[in-house]
Amino acid sequence: MGKRRRAAERKGVGFRNTRVHPGVLGGAAVVVVCGVGATAFALSGGSGPGGSGGDAKPVPSGPPTSAEVRHTARAFLAAWAEGDAARAAALTDDRTAAKKALTSYREEGHLTKVRLTPGKPAGRASAEVPFKAAATVSYKKQNKPFAYESELTVVRRKSDGRTLVGWRPSVLHPELRAGDRLITGEAGDPPIKAVDRDGGELTAAKYPSLGTVLDGLREKFGKKAGGTAGVELRVVRADGGDAAKSTRDGADSAKKADAKARPDKTLLALSPGTPGTLKTTLSGSLQSAAERETAKRKLASVVVVKPSTGEILAAANSNPTGFNTAFQGSLAPGSTMKVVSASMLLEKKLAGVDKKHPCPKYETYGGWKFQNDDKFQIKNGTFRASFARSCNTAFISQAKKLENDSLTRQAQDVFGLGRDNWSIGVPTFDGAVPVQSHAQMAASLIGQGGVRMNPLNMASVAATVKSGTFKQPYLVSPDVDDRELATAPRRMSGATASALRDLMHYTAVAGTAVKPMRGLGSDTGAKTGSAEVDGQKKPNGWFTAYRGDLASAAVVQQGGHGGDSAGPLVRAMLLAGD
């Protein structure tokens, strides 16, 4: 069980390892069947695949040749298929780690009858060799076929020029990382049948973005949901394992389980067990809309929450089987962070909605020269106008009146961000607003510098403005496991909340968010953002908004202006809530 959806079982094409007469070249040779025809190569002696020559020969250098790549890869795969962990490990650049993993593959994973079929590298100069793996998982008289695909890379060792397989755990299986193991046995967590708020079943097949979420929910709530465990082949992660599955009561233990970044992952069920039913806060209709809208875009992530309760109604990513950016992303939020900064300036009386506020073309602080988009300025303008048009210098100009930790304390104490104590039911990144000084502190005011957020965080920001107080987002009711939801040390004053709603509404009807928010009614508010990223031609586009009792935020990486890229995505989610 894990954070990613189950690996699909694919029907593999194997090859047969055949011992040839021991007199051939004075040692053993293995025939690898690949496509049509066969290639034989020696596995013993000092000059086999990847071997170095005599002392008189110069040490080879440069990238491995196509012949070296082919021979080294096939020698390694043949030794692995035969179960000779020592010989296979000797053909890698990390013999100790490889031998341990290859041994565990059979002894803990219970993978037998292994067949490995090498594919063709992407090009003649490529050192990467894809291959298909097919095996039988055997455990206590239970047997089941298991197939998958992986790849290896052939490298040249500088010391002697020998070509070897560059060892990494993903060679054994693409889900493996350092310290992870393949283990077959009785699953630690029973399967779950997760359902939405209306009782409809949630599956990764129907809602692809929930694959990793469902894995995480199973690990945290499987035992509490009332199911019985089955026998499975699974990836047991190095970052917590059973230690993360504390059964102690209280917020500390709940957070400990949530903090496990990569839950264990089931790859194959030999006997599936009996699932228990777990009710979530998700809305089936909104989740469908989120899946549909993110699938239309590249590198897009979106979250929808209910401001009055904190319930998470939907979450999706363009790459549903990849990293869960919606919950765990760590990206500069750009000008959407101005919602938090504005609340601070309002509370400190450094700004007033309709008070005059400077918005020059440029503002220098800490040795950095800041400017507005297209170098615009607002002469004799108000803070309302600066917020609605997303004037950077209107915020930078106030940096000299702030302490280095002013924004950090505002984010933590009022919006519940950056405290690392959210317990939504699966792992999350709770935002970060580090204490900074000089130019970096000023940059933080406009969502750059060291500030890092994700759509869950920014949807929560919009929800906090709408409701007037921070309510920790969650996927599963705390009643299920008696965990304590995070709270903020204080709530913003009624006057500040009202002013923020005024500013965000004006931005939705007359500012940078007007196009995505057009026609959505009077009970609305929004903020656009774009965040420059080194090495990207276009900034990441951000948008956060609320409408009635819905709040949503989205990021489209490399999308450009938030109103144009992330805005339509959030609009679609707010409309889907009708």
N, C-alpha and C positions, 0 to 999 in steps of 0.2 A: 504494500500500500504506500502511496506516496503522493507527491505533489503533482504528478503528471498523470495523464490518463494512461490506461493500460496499454502496454505494447501489443500491437496486433500480432496474432500468430500467422506467420506466412509459411507457405509450403516451400521448403528449401530444396535446392538441387545439390546433392552431395558428391563427394568423390571417394573412391575406394583406395585405401593404402595397401599395397601388395609388396610383400617381401620378395626380393629377387635372390638369385643364387649368391651365397656369401663370397664366392670367388670373384664377383664382379668388382674390379678396381680395388680389391683387397678389403672391401667393407660392404655395408648395406646400402641399397639404393631404394628409393621410394618412387612409385609411379603415381603422379597426380593427374586425374582425369579432369579436364576442363574443356567443355565444348566437345569438339571432336578431336581425336588423336590423343597422344600422351607424351609427356615430357618426363624423362628420368634424370635424376641428379643424385650425386653422392652426398651422404650425410656424415661421413667420417673422414679422417685424415686432416691434414693441415691446410689444404687448398680447396676445400669445398666451397659452397655458397657463402660468400662473405669472408672467406678465409684469407689470410695474408700469405704472401709468397716467402721465398727464402731470404736470408739476410742480404744477399747481393742485390735484390730487387728494390727499386725505389718505393717509398711509401705512397700509395695512391692518394690522390686528393681530389677535391671538387665534388660536385653532386654525384650520387650513384648513377651508373649507367642503367639503361632499361633492362639489360640482361641481369645485372646485379640485383636490381629491384625485384625482378621476376623470381630469380633463384632464391634469394634470401627470404622473400615472403613465403614461397612454397615450402621451403625447408622448415620454417617456423610453424606453418599451419600443419604440416605433416606430423611434426613431433608433438604438437598439441593434440591433434586428433588421435594419435596413438596412446595418449595419456602419459607421455614421457615429459613430465614437468621440468626436470633438470635439463634435459637436452633442449627443450623449447626455450627455457629461460636463458640458456647460454647463447642463444641467437638474438638476445635483446641487449640494449645498452644499460639495463638495470636488472642484473641477474637475480639479486636477492628479492626485490619486490615482485618481479615477474614469477619467480618460483613459488612464492607464498600465495599469490593470487591464482595461479594455475592449479596448485594443489587444492586450494579452497574450492575452486570451481567444481571439482569432482567430489571432494569429501564433504563439503558443506552444502553445495548446490545440488549434489546427487545427480549430476548430469553425466550420462553414459552414452555409448554408441555415437560419439561425436563425429560428425562429418563436416568438413570445411571446404568450401568451393571458392577458389580465388576468381575474382573478376578481372577485367581489364582496367589498367590505370586510365585516368582521364586523357592523358596524352603521352607521347613518347618520352617527354622529359619529366613526367610526373613521378614522384616517389610515393604517392598514396595509392594503396591497393585496396579496393573494396572486396569484401567476401561475404558469402552466405554461410550461415551456421545452422546446422540441424542436429538435434540431439534428442535423447529420451530422458525425461525426468523420472527417476525411479525412487520411490520412498515407501517402505513397509507394504510391499506387494501392490502398490499403486504405480501405474506407469502411464505416461502421457507424452506425446511428441511435442517438441518445442523448437521453433525456428525463428530466426531473426537475421538482421544484416548489420555488419559493422565494417570497419576499415582499419588499416594499419599504415604506418609510414616507415619507409626504410631510410636510415641515416648512415653517414660515414663517420666512424670514430677517428678523430684526428691523430691519436697516438700511433696507430698502426695502419690506418687506412681501411680497416675492416668494415664491411657493410653489415648493419644490424637492424633489427626492428626497434624503432624508437618506442620504448615502453611507456604506456599510459593505461590506466585501468579500463578506459573505454574500448580498448582493443578486445577485451573479453566480452563486453556488452556495452552498447552506447550509453546506457543509463548510469554506468559506474563512474565514480570519481574517487579521488584519493581516500583510502580508508573504508570505502563501501565494500560490502560483501554480498554475494549471491547465496541465499540460504533457503533450503527447502525443509519444511516442517510445519507443525501446527502454528497457524497464524496467531500473533499476539492479540490482534484486534478482530472481532467479528465483523462481517460485512454489514453495511447499512443500506436501507432504502430511504434515501433522502427525498423529502417531499416539499413542495412550495407552500406558501401561506394558505392556499386553498386545497391542499391535499394532493395535488398532481405530482407524479413522480418526476424527479430530476435525474437525468442520466447524461453522461458525457456524449452519447450518440446524438441526443436531441439538442443538448446545449454544450457544444464543444469547449467553450471557455471555462466550464465548471469542472473539467476533468481533474485538474490539480486541486481545486477547491474540495471536491468530493473525497479525494484521497486524504486531504488534511482533516476533513470532518470525521472520516472513518477512524483515523488514528486517535483523535481526541475524544470522540463520543461513541465509538463502536461498542465498548463494554457497557456503557450506560443506556444504549438504545435497546438492549435486551436480546441481541442475536447470539448465535453460537459460532465459534471460529471453525474454519475448515483447514485443509492442508494446502499450502501454497508454496510456489517458488517466488521469492520476493527479493528486492534490493533492500538490504538493511543499511541505513545511512551511518556514516561516521559521526555526524554532528548531533549526537544526542542519544540515538538508539533508545533502548529501554529506559535509560536514565531520564529521558525527557517525558516519560509517561508516568509522572508522579501521580499517586492516588491521594495525596494529602489534600485536605480541603483548604480553601482560601485563595486570595488573589495571587499570591506568590507562585503557588503551584500551577494555577491556571495560566499565568503568564509564561512560566517555564515551558509548559507544553506548547503554547502558542509560538514561543521564540524559536522553535525548531524550524529552521529555514527550509529544509527539504525532508518532508515526511517519507517514511519507508514506502516502497512502491511494489505492488503486486504485479508480477509478470505472467503468472500462470496459476490457475486453480486446479489442483488435482481433485479435491472435493471442496465444493464452494462454501459449505457452512450455511447457516440460516441467518438471513439479515434481520436486523431490528429496524424499526421505523424511526426516523429522525425528522422532526418538523423544522424547517428553516423559515427565515423572514422573506425569502425571495418571492418575487411575483413572476409567475410563468409568462405572462404576456409581456411584461417589461424586459425580462431576460431574453425572450425571443427577439424583441426589437433591438436590444443591445447587440445580440449576436449578428443580426442582419445588418445593422448599421456599421459595426466595426469591420465586418467582412468586406464592405464596399471600399474600405480605405486601407492604406499601408501604415503600419506602425501606429495604430490608433488604440486607445484604451479609454473606457468610460465606466463611471460608477453612478448609481442613483440611490439616494437615501431618503428616509422620511424624517423631516426636521422635528416633528412633534415627539418622536420616540427614539430616533437613532437607528431604526431598522434599515438594513441594507436590502434594497429591492431588486437590484440588478448589478452585474459587473461583467465586463467582457473585454477581450483583447483581439486585435487583428490576427495575431498568431496564437491561437487558443492552446496549442500544445507546448508553447515556449514559456518563457519567464512571465510570471503574473505581474506585469507592470501596473495594472489597475490597483493592486493591493500592496505590492512590494517595490514598486519603482522608486528611484531616488533621483529626481530630476529637478533642476532649477525651475520654479514655477512662473518666473517672469512677473508681469504686472498683476496677475491675479493675487499676488502676495500683498498688493496695495490695499486690499480689504483689511488685512490684519494691521498693516502700517497706519492706515487711516483711522482705525479704531483707537490706536495709541495716540496719534496726534490730537484727535478729538478729546480724549480723556485728559490729556496734558494741556489742553487749551492752546495748543499750537496751531490749531486750525478750527474753523467753523464753517458749516455748510455754505452759507452765503456771505461769509466774510472774505475780504480781498486777500488774495494769496499769490505770491510770485510764481510765475511760470516763464522764466527767460529761456532763450535758445540754449544756453550753456550754464553749467554750474560746476565749480571746481571744489573738490574736497579731498583731503588726504593725498594731494598730488595727482589725482585723476580728474580729467575733464569729462563731465557727463553731458549728454545732449538728448534731445527729444527725437522721436521718429521724424525724419525729414526736416529736422532742425526747426520745428515750428515753435512759436511762442504765443502766449496769451497776454496781451497787454491789459493791465488793470482788471484782470479776471478774478473770479472767486474760486474757492476750493472746490465747489460743485463743478465748475467748468474744467478745472484741472483734473479732477478724478474721472469725469465722464470722458475726457479726451485722452486720458492716461498720460498725463504730463510727468515725466521722470524728474525734471528739475524742481518741481513743486515739492517733492519728497526729499530730494537730496539737499535742498536749501535748509531743511530743518535738522540735518544731521549734527550740526555744531551745537544744537541745544539739547542733545540726547546723551545719555550714558551709553557705554559700549554694550551693556546688557539690557537696554531698554526694550528692544524688539524681542529678544529672547524671552524675557519675563512676560511680555504681553502675549506672545504665542503660547507659552506654557500655561500661564495662570488663567487666561480667559478662553483660549481656543483648544486647550488640551493637547497641543502639538509638542512633539519632541520630548515627551516624558517617558517614552518606552514602556507604557503600562496599559495599552489597549489590549483587550482580550475579546476579539470578535468571534473566535471559534476556529480560525485558521491563522497561519503566520501573516503578519503585516509589518510594514515599515511605517512608524508613527510620525514621520516628518522629522526634520532637523533644522533648528535655527540656532546655530552656535554663536557664542559671544565672540565678536570680532571688533577690530579697531580700525581707525583711519578710513581709507577708501573702501575696504571690504565691508565695514559696518554700514557705510552709506549705500553701497551696492545692495546690501541685504534688504534695504527698505523698498527696493523695486524688484525683489525676487531674484536677485543674482547673488554674487558673493558665495557664501557657503550654505545658503538656504537650499534645502532639498525637500521635495514633496512628491506625491502621486495623486491620481484622481480621487482615491478614497479620502485622502487628507483634505483636498480642496473642495470636495462635495460636502465634507463635514464643516468646512469654513462657511460655505454658503448657508448650510443648515443652521449653524450657530447664529448667524445674522438673522435669519428668518424667525427662529424660535426665541432668540434673545439669550440663550444659554447653551453651553456645550453639553451635548448628549452623545456619549461614545457610540459610534456605529457598531452594530453587531449582526451576525448571521443566524445565531442560535440563541434562544432566550436563556438568560442566566438561571432561570428556574430549573433547567435541565441538569445542571451540575453545581448549582449554588455558587458559581463564581461571582466575583464582585466587579462590576463594570467600572472603568476609570471615570473620574470626575475632574472638573477643573477647580482649582482653589477658590476662584471667585467668578462671578458673572458680571458682565458689563452693565453699566447703569442703563436704565430705561431710556434716558435721553441719548446716550451713545448708540444704543441699538436702533432707536428711531432714526437718528441721523444717518447711520449706515444704510438702513433700508431706503431712505430717501436718496442717498447717493447712488446706490446700486439700481434703483428704479429709474432714476434720471439717465443713467448710463444705458439702460435697456430701451428707453424711449427716445433719447436724443443724443446719445454718445456713441462710442465705438461698438457697442453691442446691439445697435438698433436693428440691423438687418436680420440677425438670427432670432431676435425676440419679437419681431413685428407681429402684431395680432394676437399675442398670447395673454392679453388681459392686463388689468391694473395691479393685481397682486403678484408682481414679478420684480426681479432684480437680477443684475448680471455684472460680470467683469471679464474683460478680455485680457489676454497676456501673450507675450512672445518672449522666448528666452534664447539668447545667443549661446551657441555651443561651439567650442573650438573644433575646427576641422569640418564643420557642416556649412554647406552653401546657404541653407535656409534655417532659420531658427525653429525651435519647437513651438507649435501653436497650442495655447491653453484657453479654456473657457470654463467659467463656473457661474451657475445661475440657480435661481429658485422660482417656482411657480406654485402658489398654493402650498400644499403639504408635500411637495416634491422638491428635492435639491439634487443637482447633477453637476458633475465636472468631467472634463475630458482633456486629453492631450493627444495631439497628432505630431509625432516626432518628425522633424524636417518638414513640417506642414506650412511654415510661414506664419502670417498673421493669424492670431487665434480666432478672430471674428470670422475669417474666411474658411479656416480648416476645422477647428474644434467646435466652433459655434453651431454649424448645422447639425452636428452629431448630438450636441446637448439639446438643441431645439427638438429633434426627433424624439428624444427620450421624454422631454416634458410634454410633448403632444401625445405620446403613447400612453401616458398616465391618465388620459381622459376616460 
